Amino acid sequence: MGRILGLDGIRAYAAITVVLLHLQLFIHWYYEESPLYSLIRHGVEIFFVLSGYLITHLLLLEKKHFGDIDLKKFWARRFLRIFPLFYLFIFSVILVSILFETETSLKQIFISAIYGFNFIPRSDYSILLAHTSTLAIEEHFYIIWPPVLILMLKKSASLEKILLFLISFFIILEVFNNHLIFQTKLGTEYFVERWTTSAAVYLLTGCIGAVLTHTKVWKRWNSSWGLSIILVILFACGFFVEFWYSGHPIILRDFRMVGILSGILWIICNQNSILVRFLEWAPLSYLGKVSYGIYIWQGFYLATEPRRAVGQDWPLSDPYIAVLLLSITVPISYHLFEKRFLKLKQNYRRSSTPLENE
């Protein structure tokens, strides 16, 4: 099951932009309307869309090659990829909270540890744990979407029907999100836009893209210049949508998601391009491989913003020391800790051929 070139480079880009955004060293508020700010502000969204695409793509490949999908083995592989480092981070937060003032309570840590931080009230917000809200959304996606896909495939639903279901569900979710975010008062007490029901549309966009690439129509057109041109136009319009559309926020983010997905699909369709070769450049590829660690530990050392509460000792207020510690921790974490568990994933594959990009 061949490796898709360039995806580690995309992960690297997303991880780097998250770090730059949280540093806020040179991107001041008055730069928010500039293309530079737009280039670094969508890292988390890219992670979501790419994850939705990859997970769905790999599940469909497994169904194609083996005739079914082994859900237990899928969850085991996800467990070994996600849980060990996440709970090492949780342990580190507990430890640093004993040694320093972190403005983080045991209640907040517990909610984060059970993947519920995206539902936390604003009053219980912690900049040290804020990034775990996105990890919670990802985990909910791993639990819900694969069984739903398996059920539809068992019912002999065609890819076209699954695609129609996903698009319909996307529309229903966005209507619901519009009501929840803009027509209720929940937003004053909760980060409603981070609830799984709200943020799931990013992952759903990736799922739609994955199912689309497995259809006969896509396979007929995926090597054509016409499709590549359309994807470039959609990417340019969608990724930089805020520069030509200032209307409803839900519509704005829908355009942006289409733009991100179009960029990913262009890379998948143009595996021999100069851009893909650049994304496969060894330093970028390595950063992509350790991108999960970058995302986890940047929250530990940087938090989500430079501001600290009065008396808060951790995360450190000096961004340069924080970046230095991050640069040291990530490779040590990956090579001495994460890889021990990643090797175990091979025990839960269905053949000696690895599921690449997972």
BELSULZI-V10504 format. One record per residue. RES is the residue in one small letter. PSI is psi as a letter, one per 20 degrees, with the letter a starting at -180 (999 if undefined). NEAR is the number of other C-alpha atoms within 8 Angstrom. D_FIRST is the distance of its C-alpha to the first C-alpha in Angstrom with 1 decimal. Layout:
res:RES psi:PSI near:NEAR d_first:D_FIRST
res:RES psi:PSI near:NEAR d_first:D_FIRST
//
This chain:
res:m psi:n near:7 d_first:0.0
res:g psi:q near:5 d_first:3.8
res:r psi:p near:7 d_first:6.7
res:i psi:o near:9 d_first:9.3
res:l psi:q near:10 d_first:12.5
res:g psi:i near:15 d_first:15.7
res:l psi:h near:10 d_first:14.9
res:d psi:h near:16 d_first:16.4
res:g psi:h near:14 d_first:19.3
res:i psi:g near:10 d_first:19.8
res:r psi:g near:13 d_first:19.9
res:a psi:g near:15 d_first:22.4
res:y psi:g near:11 d_first:24.5
res:a psi:g near:13 d_first:24.7
res:a psi:g near:13 d_first:25.7
res:i psi:g near:9 d_first:28.3
res:t psi:h near:13 d_first:29.8
res:v psi:g near:14 d_first:30.3
res:v psi:g near:10 d_first:32.1
res:l psi:g near:10 d_first:34.2
res:l psi:g near:10 d_first:35.1
res:h psi:h near:11 d_first:36.2
res:l psi:g near:10 d_first:38.2
res:q psi:k near:10 d_first:40.2
res:l psi:g near:6 d_first:41.7
res:f psi:i near:4 d_first:42.2
res:i psi:n near:9 d_first:40.9
res:h psi:r near:8 d_first:44.1
res:w psi:h near:5 d_first:44.8
res:y psi:i near:5 d_first:46.4
res:y psi:i near:9 d_first:43.1
res:e psi:h near:9 d_first:41.3
res:e psi:j near:8 d_first:42.0
res:s psi:q near:7 d_first:40.6
res:p psi:h near:7 d_first:37.3
res:l psi:g near:7 d_first:36.8
res:y psi:h near:11 d_first:36.9
res:s psi:h near:12 d_first:34.5
res:l psi:h near:8 d_first:32.0
res:i psi:i near:11 d_first:32.0
res:r psi:i near:9 d_first:32.7
res:h psi:k near:11 d_first:29.4
res:g psi:g near:13 d_first:27.1
res:v psi:g near:9 d_first:26.8
res:e psi:h near:9 d_first:26.2
res:i psi:g near:10 d_first:23.3
res:f psi:g near:10 d_first:21.8
res:f psi:g near:12 d_first:22.3
res:v psi:g near:17 d_first:20.9
res:l psi:g near:12 d_first:17.8
res:s psi:g near:10 d_first:17.4
res:g psi:g near:15 d_first:18.0
res:y psi:g near:15 d_first:15.4
res:l psi:g near:13 d_first:12.5
res:i psi:g near:10 d_first:13.5
res:t psi:g near:13 d_first:13.9
res:h psi:g near:12 d_first:10.7
res:l psi:h near:10 d_first:8.7
res:l psi:g near:10 d_first:11.4
res:l psi:h near:10 d_first:11.2
res:l psi:g near:9 d_first:7.5
res:e psi:g near:11 d_first:8.9
res:k psi:g near:10 d_first:11.9
res:k psi:g near:8 d_first:10.5
res:h psi:h near:6 d_first:8.8
res:f psi:i near:7 d_first:11.7
res:g psi:i near:7 d_first:14.5
res:d psi:a near:8 d_first:15.3
res:i psi:p near:9 d_first:14.6
res:d psi:n near:6 d_first:16.0
res:l psi:h near:8 d_first:18.0
res:k psi:g near:6 d_first:19.7
res:k psi:h near:9 d_first:16.6
res:f psi:g near:9 d_first:15.4
res:w psi:h near:10 d_first:18.9
res:a psi:g near:10 d_first:19.1
res:r psi:h near:10 d_first:16.2
res:r psi:g near:10 d_first:18.0
res:f psi:g near:9 d_first:21.2
res:l psi:h near:12 d_first:20.4
res:r psi:h near:12 d_first:19.1
res:i psi:g near:8 d_first:22.0
res:f psi:g near:9 d_first:25.1
res:p psi:g near:11 d_first:26.1
res:l psi:h near:12 d_first:26.5
res:f psi:g near:9 d_first:28.0
res:y psi:h near:9 d_first:30.6
res:l psi:g near:8 d_first:31.3
res:f psi:g near:11 d_first:32.2
res:i psi:g near:10 d_first:34.3
res:f psi:g near:8 d_first:36.1
res:s psi:h near:8 d_first:36.7
res:v psi:g near:10 d_first:38.3
res:i psi:g near:10 d_first:40.5
res:l psi:g near:8 d_first:41.6
res:v psi:h near:10 d_first:42.3
res:s psi:h near:10 d_first:44.2
res:i psi:h near:7 d_first:46.5
res:l psi:h near:6 d_first:47.2
res:f psi:r near:9 d_first:47.4
res:e psi:o near:11 d_first:48.3
res:t psi:i near:11 d_first:45.0
res:e psi:k near:7 d_first:46.4
res:t psi:p near:10 d_first:43.8
res:s psi:r near:6 d_first:44.9
res:l psi:h near:7 d_first:43.6
res:k psi:g near:6 d_first:43.2
res:q psi:g near:13 d_first:40.9
res:i psi:g near:13 d_first:38.8
res:f psi:g near:8 d_first:38.6
res:i psi:h near:11 d_first:37.5
res:s psi:g near:13 d_first:34.8
res:a psi:h near:9 d_first:33.7
res:i psi:j near:6 d_first:33.2
res:y psi:l near:13 d_first:31.1
res:g psi:j near:11 d_first:34.1
res:f psi:i near:13 d_first:35.1
res:n psi:i near:14 d_first:34.1
res:f psi:j near:11 d_first:36.9
res:i psi:q near:11 d_first:39.5
res:p psi:q near:9 d_first:42.9
res:r psi:h near:9 d_first:43.9
res:s psi:i near:5 d_first:46.6
res:d psi:j near:7 d_first:44.1
res:y psi:q near:10 d_first:42.0
res:s psi:p near:9 d_first:41.1
res:i psi:h near:10 d_first:39.8
res:l psi:h near:13 d_first:38.3
res:l psi:i near:15 d_first:36.1
res:a psi:h near:12 d_first:35.7
res:h psi:i near:12 d_first:32.0
res:t psi:i near:11 d_first:31.1
res:s psi:h near:15 d_first:31.7
res:t psi:h near:10 d_first:28.4
res:l psi:h near:9 d_first:26.7
res:a psi:g near:13 d_first:28.5
res:i psi:g near:14 d_first:27.2
res:e psi:g near:9 d_first:23.6
res:e psi:g near:9 d_first:24.3
res:h psi:h near:9 d_first:26.0
res:f psi:g near:10 d_first:23.0
res:y psi:h near:10 d_first:20.7
res:i psi:h near:9 d_first:23.4
res:i psi:g near:8 d_first:24.3
res:w psi:g near:8 d_first:21.4
res:p psi:g near:11 d_first:18.8
res:p psi:h near:9 d_first:21.7
res:v psi:g near:8 d_first:22.9
res:l psi:g near:8 d_first:19.7
res:i psi:g near:10 d_first:19.4
res:l psi:g near:8 d_first:23.1
res:m psi:h near:10 d_first:22.7
res:l psi:h near:9 d_first:19.9
res:k psi:h near:7 d_first:22.2
res:k psi:j near:6 d_first:25.0
res:s psi:k near:6 d_first:23.1
res:a psi:p near:9 d_first:23.2
res:s psi:r near:7 d_first:21.7
res:l psi:h near:10 d_first:19.4
res:e psi:h near:8 d_first:22.6
res:k psi:h near:8 d_first:24.6
res:i psi:g near:11 d_first:22.3
res:l psi:g near:11 d_first:22.5
res:l psi:g near:8 d_first:26.2
res:f psi:g near:8 d_first:26.5
res:l psi:g near:11 d_first:24.7
res:i psi:g near:9 d_first:27.0
res:s psi:g near:8 d_first:30.0
res:f psi:h near:8 d_first:29.3
res:f psi:g near:11 d_first:28.9
res:i psi:g near:8 d_first:32.3
res:i psi:g near:8 d_first:33.9
res:l psi:g near:11 d_first:32.7
res:e psi:h near:11 d_first:34.0
res:v psi:g near:8 d_first:37.3
res:f psi:g near:8 d_first:37.5
res:n psi:g near:10 d_first:36.7
res:n psi:g near:10 d_first:39.4
res:h psi:g near:9 d_first:41.9
res:l psi:g near:10 d_first:41.0
res:i psi:g near:12 d_first:41.0
res:f psi:i near:7 d_first:43.9
res:q psi:j near:7 d_first:46.1
res:t psi:r near:8 d_first:46.4
res:k psi:j near:8 d_first:47.8
res:l psi:h near:9 d_first:44.9
res:g psi:i near:9 d_first:43.8
res:t psi:h near:7 d_first:47.0
res:e psi:h near:9 d_first:46.0
res:y psi:q near:10 d_first:42.2
res:f psi:m near:13 d_first:39.4
res:v psi:h near:11 d_first:38.4
res:e psi:i near:7 d_first:35.9
res:r psi:i near:11 d_first:33.9
res:w psi:q near:11 d_first:33.9
res:t psi:h near:9 d_first:30.7
res:t psi:h near:8 d_first:32.0
res:s psi:g near:12 d_first:32.7
res:a psi:i near:11 d_first:29.7
res:a psi:i near:10 d_first:27.1
res:v psi:h near:11 d_first:27.3
res:y psi:g near:12 d_first:25.3
res:l psi:h near:15 d_first:22.3
res:l psi:h near:12 d_first:23.0
res:t psi:g near:15 d_first:22.8
res:g psi:h near:17 d_first:19.2
res:c psi:g near:16 d_first:18.5
res:i psi:g near:12 d_first:20.3
res:g psi:g near:11 d_first:18.3
res:a psi:g near:13 d_first:14.9
res:v psi:g near:14 d_first:16.5
res:l psi:g near:11 d_first:18.1
res:t psi:i near:8 d_first:15.0
res:h psi:i near:11 d_first:13.8
res:t psi:q near:10 d_first:17.4
res:k psi:h near:6 d_first:18.6
res:v psi:g near:6 d_first:21.1
res:w psi:g near:10 d_first:18.7
res:k psi:h near:10 d_first:16.6
res:r psi:h near:7 d_first:20.0
res:w psi:i near:8 d_first:21.1
res:n psi:i near:9 d_first:18.3
res:s psi:j near:10 d_first:19.3
res:s psi:q near:7 d_first:23.0
res:w psi:h near:6 d_first:25.4
res:g psi:g near:6 d_first:27.0
res:l psi:g near:10 d_first:24.1
res:s psi:g near:13 d_first:23.7
res:i psi:g near:8 d_first:27.4
res:i psi:g near:8 d_first:27.4
res:l psi:h near:12 d_first:24.8
res:v psi:g near:11 d_first:26.8
res:i psi:g near:8 d_first:29.9
res:l psi:h near:11 d_first:28.5
res:f psi:g near:14 d_first:27.3
res:a psi:g near:10 d_first:30.7
res:c psi:g near:10 d_first:32.6
res:g psi:g near:13 d_first:30.6
res:f psi:h near:13 d_first:30.0
res:f psi:k near:11 d_first:33.7
res:v psi:h near:12 d_first:35.0
res:e psi:i near:7 d_first:37.8
res:f psi:i near:7 d_first:39.5
res:w psi:i near:6 d_first:40.3
res:y psi:p near:7 d_first:40.2
res:s psi:k near:8 d_first:42.3
res:g psi:c near:6 d_first:42.5
res:h psi:p near:6 d_first:41.1
res:p psi:h near:7 d_first:38.7
res:i psi:g near:8 d_first:36.4
res:i psi:h near:8 d_first:36.1
res:l psi:g near:13 d_first:35.7
res:r psi:h near:8 d_first:32.7
res:d psi:g near:8 d_first:31.1
res:f psi:g near:12 d_first:31.4
res:r psi:g near:12 d_first:30.0
res:m psi:h near:14 d_first:26.9
res:v psi:h near:13 d_first:26.4
res:g psi:g near:14 d_first:26.8
res:i psi:g near:13 d_first:24.3
res:l psi:g near:14 d_first:21.6
res:s psi:h near:12 d_first:22.6
res:g psi:g near:11 d_first:22.2
res:i psi:g near:9 d_first:18.6
res:l psi:h near:10 d_first:17.9
res:w psi:g near:11 d_first:19.7
res:i psi:g near:11 d_first:17.6
res:i psi:h near:10 d_first:14.4
res:c psi:i near:9 d_first:16.4
res:n psi:m near:10 d_first:17.9
res:q psi:i near:10 d_first:15.3
res:n psi:j near:6 d_first:18.1
res:s psi:r near:7 d_first:20.9
res:i psi:h near:6 d_first:23.3
res:l psi:g near:7 d_first:22.6
res:v psi:h near:13 d_first:18.9
res:r psi:h near:10 d_first:20.1
res:f psi:g near:8 d_first:22.6
res:l psi:h near:14 d_first:20.2
res:e psi:i near:12 d_first:18.3
res:w psi:p near:9 d_first:21.8
res:a psi:g near:6 d_first:21.7
res:p psi:g near:6 d_first:24.2
res:l psi:g near:13 d_first:22.5
res:s psi:g near:14 d_first:19.1
res:y psi:g near:10 d_first:20.9
res:l psi:h near:12 d_first:22.7
res:g psi:h near:15 d_first:19.5
res:k psi:h near:10 d_first:18.3
res:v psi:j near:11 d_first:21.7
res:s psi:h near:11 d_first:22.3
res:y psi:g near:7 d_first:22.5
res:g psi:h near:11 d_first:25.3
res:i psi:g near:11 d_first:26.9
res:y psi:g near:11 d_first:27.2
res:i psi:g near:12 d_first:28.5
res:w psi:h near:12 d_first:31.0
res:q psi:h near:11 d_first:32.2
res:g psi:h near:14 d_first:33.6
res:f psi:h near:12 d_first:35.3
res:y psi:h near:13 d_first:37.0
res:l psi:h near:16 d_first:37.4
res:a psi:a near:15 d_first:37.4
res:t psi:i near:10 d_first:37.0
res:e psi:q near:9 d_first:40.1
res:p psi:h near:11 d_first:42.8
res:r psi:q near:5 d_first:45.6
res:r psi:q near:6 d_first:46.7
res:a psi:q near:6 d_first:49.2
res:v psi:p near:4 d_first:52.6
res:g psi:i near:5 d_first:52.5
res:q psi:p near:11 d_first:48.7
res:d psi:h near:9 d_first:47.8
res:w psi:p near:10 d_first:44.0
res:p psi:q near:11 d_first:41.7
res:l psi:q near:10 d_first:43.7
res:s psi:i near:10 d_first:45.3
res:d psi:o near:6 d_first:44.8
res:p psi:h near:10 d_first:41.5
res:y psi:g near:6 d_first:41.5
res:i psi:h near:8 d_first:41.7
res:a psi:g near:12 d_first:39.0
res:v psi:h near:10 d_first:36.6
res:l psi:g near:8 d_first:37.5
res:l psi:h near:9 d_first:36.8
res:l psi:g near:12 d_first:33.5
res:s psi:h near:8 d_first:32.5
res:i psi:g near:8 d_first:33.5
res:t psi:g near:9 d_first:32.1
res:v psi:g near:12 d_first:28.5
res:p psi:h near:9 d_first:27.5
res:i psi:g near:9 d_first:29.6
res:s psi:g near:10 d_first:28.1
res:y psi:g near:11 d_first:24.5
res:h psi:h near:9 d_first:25.1
res:l psi:i near:8 d_first:27.8
res:f psi:f near:10 d_first:26.7
res:e psi:g near:12 d_first:23.3
res:k psi:h near:9 d_first:21.3
res:r psi:h near:9 d_first:23.1
res:f psi:h near:11 d_first:21.6
res:l psi:h near:10 d_first:18.1
res:k psi:h near:7 d_first:18.0
res:l psi:i near:9 d_first:18.9
res:k psi:h near:12 d_first:15.8
res:q psi:h near:9 d_first:14.2
res:n psi:i near:5 d_first:16.8
res:y psi:k near:10 d_first:15.5
res:r psi:q near:10 d_first:11.9
res:r psi:i near:4 d_first:11.7
res:s psi:r near:5 d_first:10.5
res:s psi:i near:6 d_first:10.6
res:t psi:o near:5 d_first:6.9
res:p psi:q near:8 d_first:7.0
res:l psi:o near:10 d_first:6.0
res:e psi:q near:8 d_first:6.6
res:n psi:j near:8 d_first:9.8
res:e psi:999 near:6 d_first:11.0
//
